[in-house]
Amino acid sequence: MSVCLHHMCTHVCVTCVHIWHTGLFLSNGPGDPSMVGKTVEHLRKALSLEKNKNKPIFGICMGNQLLALAAGAKTYKMKFG
């Protein structure tokens, strides 16, 4: 099994990138997930596309928060972290 990884900035529209073959990995911050609304908008669109229904999306730290916001959840800053 091999992996081909492509690094993209947060402002890249993931639905427009044709290299998203088998999945999407959302890395950690730093940053405030509420400040990258365009990225959340792109993820929301990617989640709604039929061609992505069976593809895994992984999120770690801020990436997981972005995925949650795209799915309609709310996030908030905890006292420690």
C-alpha positions in Angstrom: 0.0 0.0 0.0 1.3 3.4 -0.8 0.3 7.0 0.0 0.4 10.1 -2.1 0.1 13.2 0.0 -0.7 16.7 -1.3 -0.4 19.7 1.0 -2.9 22.5 0.4 -3.5 25.8 2.1 -6.8 26.4 4.0 -8.2 28.7 1.3 -8.1 26.0 -1.4 -11.5 24.7 -2.4 -11.3 21.0 -1.7 -14.2 20.3 -4.0 -12.3 21.9 -6.9 -9.1 19.9 -6.5 -9.1 16.8 -8.6 -6.4 15.1 -6.6 -8.9 14.1 -3.8 -9.0 10.4 -4.8 -9.4 8.3 -1.7 -9.8 10.6 1.2 -9.1 13.9 2.9 -6.9 14.6 6.0 -7.5 17.9 7.9 -4.5 18.7 10.0 -4.2 20.7 13.2 -4.0 24.5 13.6 -2.8 26.8 15.0 -5.7 29.1 14.9 -9.3 29.8 15.7 -11.7 27.6 13.7 -14.3 30.4 13.7 -11.9 32.6 11.8 -11.6 30.4 8.7 -15.2 30.5 7.5 -14.3 30.0 3.8 -12.6 26.7 4.7 -15.7 25.6 6.6 -17.8 26.6 3.6 -15.6 24.5 1.3 -15.8 21.5 3.6 -19.5 21.8 3.8 -19.8 21.7 0.0 -17.4 18.7 -0.1 -19.4 16.8 2.4 -22.6 17.3 0.3 -21.2 16.0 -3.0 -22.4 12.5 -4.0 -18.9 11.5 -5.3 -17.5 12.0 -1.7 -20.1 10.0 0.2 -17.9 6.9 0.7 -14.6 8.7 1.1 -13.1 9.0 4.5 -12.4 12.4 6.0 -9.9 12.6 8.9 -9.6 15.5 11.3 -7.0 16.1 14.0 -7.4 19.0 16.5 -8.4 22.1 14.6 -9.1 19.9 11.5 -11.7 18.0 13.6 -13.3 21.2 14.7 -13.5 22.5 11.1 -15.2 19.2 10.1 -17.6 19.6 13.0 -18.5 23.2 12.0 -19.0 22.1 8.4 -21.4 19.4 9.6 -23.4 22.0 11.6 -22.0 21.7 15.1 -20.9 24.5 17.3 -17.4 24.9 18.9 -16.1 26.9 21.8 -12.8 27.5 23.5 -12.2 25.4 26.6 -10.5 26.8 29.7 -7.3 24.8 29.1 -6.5 24.1 25.4 
